[in-house]
Amino acid sequence: MILRCMLWCMRRTQIYLTDEQRSRVAERARERGCAQSQVIRELLDRGLGIETESDDPVAAILETAGLLAGEDDWETWQASVRGRSADQRLAALDL
């Protein structure tokens, strides 16, 4: 829902970058595993003083707090999601 709103609120803009700017944006995008356009938007937001939800490091914690409250413990939950444990998968391969 949020992504859909973001896409509707965005407008395509073309800009010229120096070779150095383009290189650094590409490098940062590779390091973070995201699109160069995302890096550019975040740099613009920071430079213009525009706050976004991603600026609040506590927001992700608060958003997910208690998400697995009904689960027994980490290992039990993980096993229910993954199935066999890594040790069991390796043993099945005689490793």
Buried (B, 14 or more C-beta within 10 A) or exposed (E): EEEEEEEEEEEEEEEEEEEEEEEBBEEBBEEEEEEBEBBBBBBEBEEEEEEEEEEEEEEEEEEEEEEEEEEEEEEEEEBEEEEEEEEEEEEEEEE
